[in-house]
Amino acid sequence: MLRLAVAGASGRMGRMLVETVLASGDCTLSGALDLPGSAALGQDAGAALGRSTGTRVTADLRAGLAGADVLIDFTRPEGTLANLKHARAMVIGTTGFSNTQKKAIAEAAQRIPIVMAANFAVGVNAAYKLAETAARILGDGYDVEILEAHHRHKVDAPSGTALKLGEVVAQALNRKLPDVARHGRQGETGERPEKQIGFHAIRGGDIVGEHTVLFAGLGERVEITVRSQSRMTYAVGALRAAKWLRGKPPALYDMFDVLGLR
């Protein structure tokens, strides 16, 4: 039985992760973490689900991770970096890391195995592969725009998934994304540069997550779209990654490794 801990256990994604672990049949919830001052501290991790897990929410990292084989973390960059110091293995779904923070994660992966991905939904990772394939087929004759939409509470833009789509496409086209990315447009922008990759973010309501890669050519356009209707897809993918990590050596992996898409 794989023992899992969940960071941010009282949040929307955290509750979904707890529910997925409890429903798995081959995993057990060994720890539930939340921030100091959270109203959920001391409560059973399944309270919001109307279930008793026997695991109480704590802000004590050592106590919460003591029995965990893997920590699943979909929180904020600062919290994820703090958790890295105590986890035996991690699945990281947090986004919005700076380059310095990404470097710290890469360094931690020299001592523990980590799966880190912008999006753990299997369908989204299929979209990454499809976008890569389309970019190689279509080449420089098609303009690339990436559109994403999320709920009003999302705090970073563009989403980590949109950026990953941009990275996949740029690599397939032999471009460096920082050199060609354009985030939104306003005013006298001039003619669109041939190799530019545009990003556009929509925030509103309760949109779980929608991503489209648009390849616009002369006389036709190709669109690859994935729409997430529930956060459950992220949780199921994260659980799949946690199971895959069992017995893996220290390294920084992603969902392409988990799904065998290399």
N, C-alpha and C positions, 0 to 999 in steps of 0.2 A: 504494500500500500504506500503510494507516494504521499509524503507529508508536505502540504503547501501552506504558506502564509500569504496573506493579502494585505497590501499597504492601502491606506485610504479606505478602510473597510466600510465606513459609514456613508461614503459618497455614492453617487449614482452608479458609476462604473464598479466601485468596490462591492456594492451590494450584488451587482450582476455576477461578479467573479465569485463571490461567496456562494451564490445560488448554483452556479455552474459546478463548482467544486463539490458541493453537497449532492448534486445529481449525478456525478460522474460514476460512482460505483467502484472505482479503482484508485481514488484519491481521498485523502482526509484533510480537514482543515485543522492545522496545528497552531496557527497564530493569526491574529487580526490586529493590525496597527492603525492608529489614527493620531492626529496632531494633539499636543497638549492643549487642554481647554475644550476639546470636542465634547459635545453633549452625550456622545455615544460611549465615552470611556467608562469601563466597568460593566457595561451591558453585554449580554450574550450577542455574539456576532450575527446570529440569525434572527434577532428580535424584530428587525424591520420586515423580515420575511414571514414572521409568525412561526418560526421554528426554533428549536433549542439545539445548539451545536456543542455545548459544553466548553466553548472557547470564548473568552471574554475579550473585548476590545481594550487595547492598552497602548500607551505612548512610550512604554519602555522597550526600546529596540532589542536589547539583549534577551529580555523575557519573551517577547513576541516571536523572536526568531530562533530561540533555543532549540526547538524540536523540528525546525523546518528543513526539508531537503532543498526546496526552491521557494524564493519569494517572488510573487507576481506584483509588479509595481506600475500602476497607471496614475501617478500623482503629479507633482510639480518637480522641476529640475532640482531645486535645493533639497527637497525631501528624498528624492531618488539617490542623490550623491551621498547623503547621510546614511541611507540604508545600505549602500554598497560596502560600507566598512564592516558590516556585521553578517551579511548574507553568505551562505555557502554556494549558492547559485541563484541567478536572477533572470526573470523574464521582464524586460523593460518596455512598456508601451507609452511612457511619458514622452511628450514632444516639447519643442521650444528650447532645446539645449543650445548654449553658445559653443563656439569652437573649443574654448578652454574646457568647458564641461564635458564635451565629447572626448577630449583627450584624456580626462580623468577616468572616464568609463573604459576607454581602450587600455589604460594602464591597469585598471582593476581586473580586466579580462585576462591579464597575464597570470593571475592567481586563482580566479574562479571562472567557471563557464557562464556566459551571458548570451541570451538571445535578445537582441534589440531590434525593433522594427517600428516604422512609422505607422503601420497598420497591421493588425494580426488577423483580420478577416481573410479567409481563404479566397473569396471572390475578388477582393481588392488585389491580392497578390497575383491572381490570374490576370487581372487588368494590367499590372506592371509588366508581365511577360508579353501580353498582347501589344502593349504600347511599344515595347522594345522591338518586337518583330515588325510592327507597322512602320516604325521609324526607319528601320534598315531597308525595308522594301521601298518606301516612298522617297526617302532621301531628302536632299536640300530643295527639291522643287515644291515642297509643301510647307506653308507657314504653320507654326505650332502655337496653340493657345491652350492654357489649362485653367479650367473653371472649377471652383469648389464652393460648396454651401454647407453651413453648419448652424447649429442652434445659437441663440442670442447670448448664451453664457460662455461660449468658447473664447478664451483669452488670447490666443496667438493666431496670427495670420501671415502668410497663407498656412494652411494646415501642413503637418508633417507629411501626410499622404500626398498632397499636391507637390510638395518639394521633392519627394521621392520619385514621383512620376516625372518631374522635370529632370532629375538626375539621370534616370533610366534612359529617357529620350535623348538627352544631351550626350550621354556616353555613346549611345548607338550611332549618333550623328557626328561623333568625334569633335564635340564642342565642350568647352568648360562653362558649366552653368552660371557661375558668378559673372562671367564676361558677357553673357547673352540674355540673362534674365531681365524682364521688365515687369514691375509690379504696378498694375493699373495704368491708366492714361487719363490725361486731362489737359485741356488747352491746345495750343499749337504744337502738336507732337512731331510734325513732319512725317515724311514717308516712312513706312515700317521697314526697319533694317531686315535684310533677307534672312539672317540666321537668328533673329531674336526669338526668345521663348517667353510668351506673355503669361502672367498669373493674375487671376481675378478672384476675389474672395467675397462671398455673400454671407451675411449673418442675420438670422431671424428665426423667431418662433422656436419650434422644437425639432428642427431638421436634424436628424441623427448624423447624416453625412452623405454628400453626393459629390462625385468627382467625374469630370469629363476631360479627356484629351482630344482636342480638335486639330486635325490635320487639314488645312485648307489649301487646295490646289486650284489650278485653272480648270474650271468646268466641273469640279467635283470636290467633295470633302468627305473625310473619314472621321467618324466619332467613336470613341471608346468610352462608355459610361458605366459606372457602377454606383448603385444606390443602396445604402445600408438602411434597412427599415427598423432595425433593433440593435442595441449594443450587445445583444447576445452573440452576434457573429464575432465580435472582438474577443469576448470572453471564451468562446469555444476555441478560437484559434490560439489564444494565450495558453489555455489548458493543454492543447496539443503540443505547443512548444515546450511547456514545462515537462511533459512526459518524455519528449524527445531528448531533453537535456540529461536525463538519467544516464550516468556513466560516461558522459562526454568530458574530454580534457578541457582545461582552461583555454578559452579563446572567445572572440567576439563573433557570434553567429547572427544570422537574420532568418527571416521566414523562407527565403529561397533555399537555405540550407535545410530547414525543417521539412519543406515540401518537395525537396529534390529537384529544384528548378534550375540548378546551375548548368 
